[in-house]
Amino acid sequence: MASVKVSEQDIVNAICLYIADKKQVAPEDVVVELMYDDDYGFSAETFVNGRKQILIKQNMIEALRMWIDQVLGEDPFSGIELVLDDDEGIIALVR
């Protein structure tokens, strides 16, 4: 796979699919907020049926791997780097 930039919206979509799969709900039932903290790095807050779950960076990478496999049909074990971009927000670079 050539180097691909994954948008913030696609990261949210990947996490929605990932959580929906884990919780056996529809992806539309998942609400996601991406976060970055200088001390803790990347994370995502998810809400399903009124319950909150925090995903750490590794969970986000796992969600992206699932999305790359299912949606893009590419090798999910490519290198994935989360990046905080001034203009685009939180993006992922897949190599």
N, C-alpha and C positions, 0 to 999 in steps of 0.2 A: 504494500500500500504506500502510495506517495504520502508525503507529509500533509496532514489535514488539520485545519483549525476548526474546532467545535465551538459553536456559539454558546453563550450563556443560556439561551432558550433551549438548545438541544441538550445541554447538561441537565436542566430542569426536567425535560422530557425523559431523559435516561433514568433519572432518579424516580420519576413517577412510575415508569415501567418496572423498575427494580422493586420498589416498595409494594406496588400493586401485586407483583408476583409473590412476594414474601407474605403479604397479608391477605391474599386471595380476595382482592377488591378490584374494581375497575380503575384504570390509570386516572380517569377524570375525578375520582374520589380522593386523590392525593394532592395535598397542597405542599409546595416546597419553597423554602426561602434559603438562598445561598448566602454564606457568610464568610468573611475573612477577618482574622484577628492577628495582630502582630505577634502576640505571644503563643497563640494556639494554631495558627495557620488556617487552612480551609476546612469548612464544615457546612453541613446543610441541616436545617430544621424542617422536619416533615410533620404533617398533621393528617391523620386518617381517623374518621369517626370520632373526632374530638380528642384523640390521643396524640401526644407529641412524642417524637423520637428524634434524637440528634444523630446524624451520621458524621463520622470522622472522615478525613481525607481518604483513607484506604477503602472505606465503604463507597465513597464517591467514585473512586477508580474502578471498583468492582461493578458498580452500576454502569459506568461508561463501557467497560468490557462487554457486558451483556448487550448494551445498545449497539455497539460496533458489530457484534456477532449477528444479532437479530435484525437490525434495521439496515446496516450498511452491507452485511454479508461479507465482512472482511475478517482478517486474523485479529481476534480479540486480545492477543498477547503482544501487541505492538507496544512500544514505549509510550506512556501517557504522562504528560506533565500539565498540572494545573497552573494557571498563570493569572495574576491580577493585572488587568489591562486598564489604563486610565480612561480609555474611550469606550471599550466594549464590556467592561466589568470582568467577571470571572469567566475565563475561557479555558479550553484544553487544547494542547498541541499533541497530536498523535503522529508518531513517526513509524 
